[in-house]
């Protein structure tokens, strides 16, 4: 899957912990199981929080990248 293939996007730029993960918890429900959510964030704590979120709730972190101060995540929703 290329970095541009996703079903929905969550723009959490400018938000700080715990807001990005709280928003992610709500937004992931808007994606069908197996669908992909792209998350954009600027809070460095997301590099720890989003992988843990995926692990604990059974979602797949497909890709995690950083472009300057922007963190980009691709998450496949679990069942």
Buried (B, 14 or more C-beta within 10 A) or exposed (E): EEEEEBBBEBEBBEBEBEEBBEBBEEBBEEBEEEBBBBBBBBBEBBEEBBBEBBEEEEBEBBBBEEEEEEBBBBBBBEE
